[in-house]
């Protein structure tokens, strides 16, 4: 039915960027069939920043994207091999092999209206590298992956969303972590409220002061809070785990609003909300890792408290090693953690206004203060 080609050929940009002669910096082609189906491809040319007085150098490998559309589905994906940035001051950023894909199971008309839709997406980055002259060792993140999914309930009133993230490794001068995973899911989200908030965000004045924007959003949520709460929405951390040199940690958590038939006055009544939140959380951390984290916390406090002229790294490390076991012992005595084989564990539940920490029930306000 139709086809088109778009090109950005503004040669004035060559004052700032260098790319292939006779090539467009941005290029797109597309076509539309008789029955509404279409496909398109786009690309950004390989370029680098022209020498400038700011001392910033950029090299970009170029971008390739492609997409397709039919009566009830939209797909798009793209990526690039490398993006490099360096400054005269010694800072350097290197991003390698970024790819993403989006599959929206909805007609284009609903997508453009800001409607909530079913679909999934993925994003992957092979490596992120950052260093500057103040760092003893660069920060390197390897093989990041994020997958998202959204679904609409059979009643088409509520929606659910999930986000699963993994990172193969993170290294720096102060930490080394492997096999990081964070899985989050949200259920029973009122679609009408979500779409109304999207409309509010789209219509807000981007040039307004941030406090004004936040106040408008706060007023929105207060107005819609009862409608949002009636569905008993929930937030779950289905998995949070990581492997350090000193050991492993694992955690999960569930939190859900329940049995709310009217809002409190004032709206921020802590006792009311805690009595209408059902929650469950579990934490397990290997003992050597817990000790190491306690030492790091103590060292951070010492660095914040002592002036640079009085900081002795060796003595501070000795003090941290002496105090870390005392802190852990105090947490055990207070009931925050318990020992289980080679790990420290903690479990709490909040149900019908009753807070239970490692088998011991505490009054809600006492638990809040602690």
One Martini backbone bead per residue (centre of mass of N, CA, C, O) as a GRO file, in nm:
protein
  370
    1UNK     BB    1   0.057   0.063  -0.020
    2UNK     BB    2   0.337   0.159   0.122
    3UNK     BB    3   0.642   0.362   0.108
    4UNK     BB    4   0.961   0.458   0.274
    5UNK     BB    5   1.211   0.731   0.324
    6UNK     BB    6   1.456   0.828   0.572
    7UNK     BB    7   1.679   1.122   0.608
    8UNK     BB    8   1.974   1.251   0.761
    9UNK     BB    9   2.146   1.546   0.591
   10UNK     BB   10   2.289   1.734   0.802
   11UNK     BB   11   2.593   1.896   0.752
   12UNK     BB   12   2.626   2.062   1.017
   13UNK     BB   13   2.708   1.810   1.195
   14UNK     BB   14   3.012   1.800   1.084
   15UNK     BB   15   3.122   1.993   1.309
   16UNK     BB   16   3.092   1.738   1.534
   17UNK     BB   17   3.082   1.499   1.321
   18UNK     BB   18   3.203   1.176   1.201
   19UNK     BB   19   3.122   1.036   0.876
   20UNK     BB   20   3.043   0.898   0.600
   21UNK     BB   21   3.059   0.966   0.288
   22UNK     BB   22   2.732   0.987   0.155
   23UNK     BB   23   2.602   0.947   0.433
   24UNK     BB   24   2.360   0.900   0.659
   25UNK     BB   25   2.314   0.931   0.989
   26UNK     BB   26   2.005   0.870   0.926
   27UNK     BB   27   1.807   0.565   0.854
   28UNK     BB   28   1.482   0.485   0.691
   29UNK     BB   29   1.259   0.204   0.632
   30UNK     BB   30   0.921   0.142   0.489
   31UNK     BB   31   0.609  -0.058   0.509
   32UNK     BB   32   0.261  -0.105   0.380
   33UNK     BB   33  -0.003  -0.301   0.373
   34UNK     BB   34  -0.329  -0.366   0.284
   35UNK     BB   35  -0.381  -0.507   0.596
   36UNK     BB   36  -0.165  -0.329   0.801
   37UNK     BB   37   0.101  -0.436   0.756
   38UNK     BB   38   0.449  -0.394   0.873
   39UNK     BB   39   0.785  -0.258   0.804
   40UNK     BB   40   1.118  -0.180   0.952
   41UNK     BB   41   1.423   0.019   0.921
   42UNK     BB   42   1.718   0.123   1.111
   43UNK     BB   43   2.000   0.369   1.124
   44UNK     BB   44   2.323   0.447   1.254
   45UNK     BB   45   2.604   0.578   1.195
   46UNK     BB   46   2.922   0.574   1.206
   47UNK     BB   47   3.093   0.766   1.473
   48UNK     BB   48   3.265   1.078   1.564
   49UNK     BB   49   3.411   1.318   1.743
   50UNK     BB   50   3.520   1.610   1.702
   51UNK     BB   51   3.755   1.802   1.770
   52UNK     BB   52   3.767   1.968   2.094
   53UNK     BB   53   3.778   2.188   2.373
   54UNK     BB   54   3.661   1.964   2.587
   55UNK     BB   55   3.809   1.677   2.565
   56UNK     BB   56   3.609   1.490   2.389
   57UNK     BB   57   3.573   1.139   2.313
   58UNK     BB   58   3.390   0.968   2.042
   59UNK     BB   59   3.278   0.623   1.976
   60UNK     BB   60   3.058   0.480   1.723
   61UNK     BB   61   2.945   0.180   1.562
   62UNK     BB   62   2.648   0.177   1.537
   63UNK     BB   63   2.300   0.129   1.433
   64UNK     BB   64   2.046  -0.140   1.451
   65UNK     BB   65   1.705  -0.173   1.324
   66UNK     BB   66   1.382  -0.349   1.377
   67UNK     BB   67   1.034  -0.398   1.245
   68UNK     BB   68   0.681  -0.482   1.328
   69UNK     BB   69   0.329  -0.480   1.203
   70UNK     BB   70  -0.005  -0.536   1.313
   71UNK     BB   71  -0.325  -0.543   1.433
   72UNK     BB   72  -0.195  -0.685   1.739
   73UNK     BB   73   0.125  -0.611   1.682
   74UNK     BB   74   0.454  -0.510   1.820
   75UNK     BB   75   0.789  -0.485   1.687
   76UNK     BB   76   1.126  -0.431   1.838
   77UNK     BB   77   1.482  -0.397   1.744
   78UNK     BB   78   1.827  -0.350   1.874
   79UNK     BB   79   2.176  -0.222   1.825
   80UNK     BB   80   2.524  -0.230   1.947
   81UNK     BB   81   2.873  -0.275   1.986
   82UNK     BB   82   2.990   0.037   2.048
   83UNK     BB   83   3.076   0.273   2.322
   84UNK     BB   84   3.294   0.562   2.342
   85UNK     BB   85   3.442   0.750   2.624
   86UNK     BB   86   3.665   1.039   2.658
   87UNK     BB   87   3.887   1.230   2.868
   88UNK     BB   88   4.139   1.440   2.968
   89UNK     BB   89   4.091   1.355   3.283
   90UNK     BB   90   4.057   1.011   3.249
   91UNK     BB   91   3.789   0.938   3.159
   92UNK     BB   92   3.604   0.615   3.100
   93UNK     BB   93   3.377   0.474   2.854
   94UNK     BB   94   3.249   0.126   2.795
   95UNK     BB   95   3.016  -0.006   2.558
   96UNK     BB   96   2.900  -0.349   2.496
   97UNK     BB   97   2.674  -0.507   2.334
   98UNK     BB   98   2.373  -0.381   2.266
   99UNK     BB   99   2.039  -0.519   2.334
  100UNK     BB  100   1.691  -0.506   2.207
  101UNK     BB  101   1.341  -0.606   2.286
  102UNK     BB  102   0.995  -0.563   2.158
  103UNK     BB  103   0.658  -0.692   2.261
  104UNK     BB  104   0.341  -0.572   2.162
  105UNK     BB  105   0.005  -0.684   2.249
  106UNK     BB  106  -0.104  -0.437   2.039
  107UNK     BB  107  -0.239  -0.186   1.906
  108UNK     BB  108  -0.128   0.114   1.803
  109UNK     BB  109  -0.355   0.292   1.914
  110UNK     BB  110  -0.325   0.206   2.216
  111UNK     BB  111  -0.030   0.281   2.251
  112UNK     BB  112  -0.065   0.593   2.187
  113UNK     BB  113  -0.278   0.627   2.437
  114UNK     BB  114  -0.150   0.464   2.696
  115UNK     BB  115  -0.212   0.176   2.722
  116UNK     BB  116  -0.238  -0.112   2.872
  117UNK     BB  117  -0.024  -0.399   2.801
  118UNK     BB  118   0.079  -0.677   2.655
  119UNK     BB  119   0.419  -0.803   2.715
  120UNK     BB  120   0.772  -0.791   2.605
  121UNK     BB  121   1.122  -0.763   2.719
  122UNK     BB  122   1.476  -0.690   2.630
  123UNK     BB  123   1.811  -0.658   2.786
  124UNK     BB  124   2.160  -0.627   2.675
  125UNK     BB  125   2.502  -0.627   2.825
  126UNK     BB  126   2.823  -0.722   2.807
  127UNK     BB  127   2.966  -0.427   2.882
  128UNK     BB  128   3.077  -0.214   3.159
  129UNK     BB  129   3.309   0.067   3.159
  130UNK     BB  130   3.488   0.241   3.435
  131UNK     BB  131   3.713   0.531   3.460
  132UNK     BB  132   3.953   0.710   3.671
  133UNK     BB  133   4.215   0.871   3.837
  134UNK     BB  134   4.079   0.801   4.134
  135UNK     BB  135   4.101   0.500   4.059
  136UNK     BB  136   4.241   0.189   4.126
  137UNK     BB  137   3.988   0.053   3.979
  138UNK     BB  138   3.776  -0.048   3.765
  139UNK     BB  139   3.446  -0.057   3.656
  140UNK     BB  140   3.284  -0.386   3.604
  141UNK     BB  141   3.026  -0.503   3.388
  142UNK     BB  142   2.887  -0.835   3.322
  143UNK     BB  143   2.628  -0.955   3.171
  144UNK     BB  144   2.350  -0.802   3.123
  145UNK     BB  145   1.999  -0.886   3.217
  146UNK     BB  146   1.659  -0.801   3.095
  147UNK     BB  147   1.322  -0.908   3.184
  148UNK     BB  148   0.988  -0.842   3.071
  149UNK     BB  149   0.635  -0.854   3.197
  150UNK     BB  150   0.291  -0.818   3.081
  151UNK     BB  151  -0.048  -0.849   3.223
  152UNK     BB  152  -0.396  -0.925   3.178
  153UNK     BB  153  -0.676  -0.982   3.310
  154UNK     BB  154  -0.979  -1.124   3.245
  155UNK     BB  155  -1.133  -0.853   3.353
  156UNK     BB  156  -0.961  -0.590   3.268
  157UNK     BB  157  -0.863  -0.437   3.553
  158UNK     BB  158  -0.595  -0.594   3.597
  159UNK     BB  159  -0.237  -0.607   3.649
  160UNK     BB  160   0.089  -0.745   3.559
  161UNK     BB  161   0.442  -0.749   3.666
  162UNK     BB  162   0.784  -0.825   3.545
  163UNK     BB  163   1.137  -0.840   3.670
  164UNK     BB  164   1.445  -0.972   3.532
  165UNK     BB  165   1.779  -0.977   3.677
  166UNK     BB  166   2.122  -1.004   3.553
  167UNK     BB  167   2.473  -1.053   3.675
  168UNK     BB  168   2.771  -1.194   3.641
  169UNK     BB  169   2.955  -0.924   3.711
  170UNK     BB  170   3.132  -0.725   3.974
  171UNK     BB  171   3.405  -0.487   3.961
  172UNK     BB  172   3.642  -0.344   4.200
  173UNK     BB  173   3.834  -0.207   4.454
  174UNK     BB  174   3.591  -0.305   4.683
  175UNK     BB  175   3.451  -0.526   4.480
  176UNK     BB  176   3.321  -0.877   4.432
  177UNK     BB  177   3.065  -1.000   4.208
  178UNK     BB  178   2.843  -1.280   4.151
  179UNK     BB  179   2.552  -1.385   4.044
  180UNK     BB  180   2.330  -1.167   3.997
  181UNK     BB  181   1.985  -1.138   4.132
  182UNK     BB  182   1.658  -0.979   4.028
  183UNK     BB  183   1.317  -1.048   4.121
  184UNK     BB  184   1.016  -0.880   4.012
  185UNK     BB  185   0.668  -0.846   4.128
  186UNK     BB  186   0.333  -0.731   4.015
  187UNK     BB  187  -0.001  -0.725   4.149
  188UNK     BB  188  -0.306  -0.589   4.124
  189UNK     BB  189  -0.320  -0.354   3.900
  190UNK     BB  190  -0.485  -0.078   3.824
  191UNK     BB  191  -0.548   0.028   3.510
  192UNK     BB  192  -0.683   0.305   3.540
  193UNK     BB  193  -0.457   0.425   3.714
  194UNK     BB  194  -0.219   0.383   3.523
  195UNK     BB  195  -0.336   0.550   3.283
  196UNK     BB  196  -0.374   0.815   3.440
  197UNK     BB  197  -0.074   0.853   3.508
  198UNK     BB  198   0.033   0.862   3.220
  199UNK     BB  199  -0.128   1.115   3.145
  200UNK     BB  200  -0.008   1.300   3.356
  201UNK     BB  201   0.292   1.273   3.272
  202UNK     BB  202   0.246   1.374   2.971
  203UNK     BB  203   0.114   1.669   3.077
  204UNK     BB  204   0.351   1.762   3.209
  205UNK     BB  205   0.576   2.012   3.283
  206UNK     BB  206   0.911   1.979   3.216
  207UNK     BB  207   0.988   2.288   3.325
  208UNK     BB  208   0.917   2.234   3.595
  209UNK     BB  209   0.946   2.202   3.911
  210UNK     BB  210   0.998   1.916   4.084
  211UNK     BB  211   0.805   1.987   4.324
  212UNK     BB  212   0.554   2.026   4.149
  213UNK     BB  213   0.541   1.744   4.025
  214UNK     BB  214   0.526   1.588   4.295
  215UNK     BB  215   0.264   1.719   4.396
  216UNK     BB  216   0.084   1.621   4.166
  217UNK     BB  217   0.135   1.317   4.218
  218UNK     BB  218   0.038   1.310   4.510
  219UNK     BB  219  -0.254   1.399   4.453
  220UNK     BB  220  -0.321   1.162   4.274
  221UNK     BB  221  -0.273   0.926   4.479
  222UNK     BB  222  -0.473   1.019   4.691
  223UNK     BB  223  -0.724   1.009   4.501
  224UNK     BB  224  -0.650   0.687   4.404
  225UNK     BB  225  -0.596   0.496   4.653
  226UNK     BB  226  -0.857   0.337   4.689
  227UNK     BB  227  -0.869   0.210   4.407
  228UNK     BB  228  -0.587   0.071   4.432
  229UNK     BB  229  -0.642  -0.096   4.709
  230UNK     BB  230  -0.891  -0.286   4.648
  231UNK     BB  231  -0.707  -0.510   4.485
  232UNK     BB  232  -0.459  -0.591   4.647
  233UNK     BB  233  -0.170  -0.517   4.606
  234UNK     BB  234   0.160  -0.644   4.500
  235UNK     BB  235   0.500  -0.709   4.623
  236UNK     BB  236   0.785  -0.892   4.481
  237UNK     BB  237   1.080  -1.061   4.589
  238UNK     BB  238   1.165  -1.354   4.452
  239UNK     BB  239   1.480  -1.260   4.406
  240UNK     BB  240   1.797  -1.227   4.601
  241UNK     BB  241   2.131  -1.259   4.470
  242UNK     BB  242   2.483  -1.336   4.572
  243UNK     BB  243   2.844  -1.367   4.499
  244UNK     BB  244   3.110  -1.366   4.706
  245UNK     BB  245   3.418  -1.423   4.828
  246UNK     BB  246   3.284  -1.469   5.131
  247UNK     BB  247   2.992  -1.536   4.996
  248UNK     BB  248   2.643  -1.579   5.034
  249UNK     BB  249   2.319  -1.440   4.925
  250UNK     BB  250   1.963  -1.452   5.032
  251UNK     BB  251   1.635  -1.325   4.914
  252UNK     BB  252   1.289  -1.249   5.017
  253UNK     BB  253   0.962  -1.083   4.928
  254UNK     BB  254   0.635  -0.985   5.064
  255UNK     BB  255   0.375  -0.735   4.969
  256UNK     BB  256   0.033  -0.653   5.094
  257UNK     BB  257  -0.264  -0.520   5.051
  258UNK     BB  258  -0.542  -0.532   5.304
  259UNK     BB  259  -0.858  -0.471   5.396
  260UNK     BB  260  -0.962  -0.191   5.243
  261UNK     BB  261  -1.251   0.041   5.299
  262UNK     BB  262  -1.076   0.286   5.418
  263UNK     BB  263  -0.924   0.579   5.483
  264UNK     BB  264  -0.713   0.753   5.662
  265UNK     BB  265  -0.695   1.000   5.941
  266UNK     BB  266  -0.445   1.050   5.831
  267UNK     BB  267  -0.294   0.921   5.546
  268UNK     BB  268  -0.001   0.870   5.724
  269UNK     BB  269  -0.090   0.633   5.903
  270UNK     BB  270   0.111   0.390   6.020
  271UNK     BB  271  -0.067   0.189   6.174
  272UNK     BB  272  -0.271   0.137   5.952
  273UNK     BB  273  -0.080   0.028   5.728
  274UNK     BB  274   0.048  -0.203   5.902
  275UNK     BB  275  -0.245  -0.341   5.947
  276UNK     BB  276  -0.269  -0.360   5.599
  277UNK     BB  277  -0.003  -0.540   5.591
  278UNK     BB  278   0.129  -0.812   5.416
  279UNK     BB  279   0.430  -0.991   5.519
  280UNK     BB  280   0.735  -1.153   5.378
  281UNK     BB  281   1.071  -1.250   5.496
  282UNK     BB  282   1.404  -1.355   5.372
  283UNK     BB  283   1.740  -1.430   5.513
  284UNK     BB  284   2.070  -1.526   5.379
  285UNK     BB  285   2.410  -1.535   5.530
  286UNK     BB  286   2.720  -1.580   5.530
  287UNK     BB  287   2.938  -1.536   5.781
  288UNK     BB  288   3.185  -1.404   5.635
  289UNK     BB  289   3.010  -1.188   5.493
  290UNK     BB  290   2.891  -1.050   5.742
  291UNK     BB  291   3.162  -0.960   5.859
  292UNK     BB  292   3.258  -0.794   5.615
  293UNK     BB  293   3.020  -0.593   5.611
  294UNK     BB  294   3.068  -0.484   5.895
  295UNK     BB  295   3.348  -0.371   5.838
  296UNK     BB  296   3.264  -0.174   5.612
  297UNK     BB  297   3.074  -0.006   5.789
  298UNK     BB  298   3.287   0.090   5.991
  299UNK     BB  299   3.480   0.223   5.789
  300UNK     BB  300   3.277   0.433   5.688
  301UNK     BB  301   3.234   0.574   5.959
  302UNK     BB  302   3.528   0.655   6.009
  303UNK     BB  303   3.563   0.829   5.749
  304UNK     BB  304   3.328   1.031   5.835
  305UNK     BB  305   3.450   1.112   6.129
  306UNK     BB  306   3.738   1.140   6.028
  307UNK     BB  307   3.992   1.311   5.953
  308UNK     BB  308   4.236   1.264   5.722
  309UNK     BB  309   4.481   1.313   5.934
  310UNK     BB  310   4.352   1.057   6.128
  311UNK     BB  311   4.388   0.839   5.906
  312UNK     BB  312   4.451   0.483   5.964
  313UNK     BB  313   4.415   0.208   5.785
  314UNK     BB  314   4.528  -0.011   5.979
  315UNK     BB  315   4.373   0.072   6.240
  316UNK     BB  316   4.088   0.067   6.115
  317UNK     BB  317   4.091  -0.235   6.042
  318UNK     BB  318   4.134  -0.343   6.329
  319UNK     BB  319   3.875  -0.218   6.448
  320UNK     BB  320   3.676  -0.361   6.258
  321UNK     BB  321   3.758  -0.654   6.337
  322UNK     BB  322   3.676  -0.618   6.642
  323UNK     BB  323   3.364  -0.509   6.605
  324UNK     BB  324   3.203  -0.701   6.419
  325UNK     BB  325   3.136  -0.938   6.621
  326UNK     BB  326   2.976  -0.752   6.817
  327UNK     BB  327   2.749  -0.673   6.626
  328UNK     BB  328   2.646  -0.960   6.565
  329UNK     BB  329   2.590  -1.038   6.859
  330UNK     BB  330   2.377  -0.816   6.905
  331UNK     BB  331   2.176  -0.915   6.686
  332UNK     BB  332   2.123  -1.186   6.822
  333UNK     BB  333   2.025  -1.085   7.101
  334UNK     BB  334   1.788  -0.903   6.960
  335UNK     BB  335   1.666  -1.103   6.714
  336UNK     BB  336   1.747  -1.040   6.405
  337UNK     BB  337   1.932  -1.298   6.421
  338UNK     BB  338   2.030  -1.634   6.325
  339UNK     BB  339   2.171  -1.948   6.355
  340UNK     BB  340   2.267  -2.158   6.054
  341UNK     BB  341   2.522  -2.306   6.055
  342UNK     BB  342   2.697  -2.103   5.806
  343UNK     BB  343   2.458  -1.898   5.885
  344UNK     BB  344   2.257  -1.614   5.866
  345UNK     BB  345   1.918  -1.560   5.975
  346UNK     BB  346   1.596  -1.414   5.857
  347UNK     BB  347   1.247  -1.375   5.979
  348UNK     BB  348   0.943  -1.212   5.864
  349UNK     BB  349   0.609  -1.113   5.976
  350UNK     BB  350   0.302  -0.948   5.848
  351UNK     BB  351  -0.015  -1.010   6.018
  352UNK     BB  352  -0.283  -0.859   6.117
  353UNK     BB  353  -0.078  -0.662   6.293
  354UNK     BB  354   0.152  -0.885   6.319
  355UNK     BB  355   0.487  -0.902   6.441
  356UNK     BB  356   0.737  -1.144   6.328
  357UNK     BB  357   1.068  -1.223   6.464
  358UNK     BB  358   1.200  -1.512   6.480
  359UNK     BB  359   0.926  -1.594   6.663
  360UNK     BB  360   0.887  -1.291   6.765
  361UNK     BB  361   0.662  -1.083   6.903
  362UNK     BB  362   0.581  -0.743   6.803
  363UNK     BB  363   0.507  -0.441   6.825
  364UNK     BB  364   0.467  -0.229   6.574
  365UNK     BB  365   0.614   0.028   6.686
  366UNK     BB  366   0.870  -0.121   6.774
  367UNK     BB  367   0.943  -0.227   6.494
  368UNK     BB  368   0.963   0.049   6.357
  369UNK     BB  369   1.193   0.164   6.538
  370UNK     BB  370   1.396  -0.087   6.473
   0.00000   0.00000   0.00000
